[in-house]
Amino acid sequence: MASYREIQSAVRVEKFKIWLAWLCGGILMLIIAKGTEDIRIVSVITQVLLVVLGILSTIAAVSMTNRLNRKADAARRDVLGDV
């Protein structure tokens, strides 16, 4: 059976991966927006799509983090014997 410390470490690493991927995606979106700023209609379409994708990726990252928190809570209760 895994110890509480191992579970917390695994959850922390997974959260770091989720938010690092979110940050990298945001940086890529900024680079794409900057690259298309000289073409008017493409720039507008790109910016609208990137805002929508940014909102959706933020929602996904938050929900994945919340799911990890619930799993960590359940594992903590299991390891520590809480009811």
Secondary structure as the mmCIF struct_conf table of DSSP 4:
data_model
#
loop_
_struct_conf.conf_type_id
_struct_conf.id
_struct_conf.beg_label_comp_id
_struct_conf.beg_label_asym_id
_struct_conf.beg_label_seq_id
_struct_conf.end_label_comp_id
_struct_conf.end_label_asym_id
_struct_conf.end_label_seq_id
HELX_RH_AL_P HELX_RH_AL_P1 TYR A 4 GLY A 35
TURN_TY1_P TURN_TY1_P1 THR A 36 ASP A 38
BEND BEND1 ILE A 39 ILE A 39
HELX_RH_AL_P HELX_RH_AL_P2 ARG A 40 LEU A 80
TURN_TY1_P TURN_TY1_P2 GLY A 81 GLY A 81
#
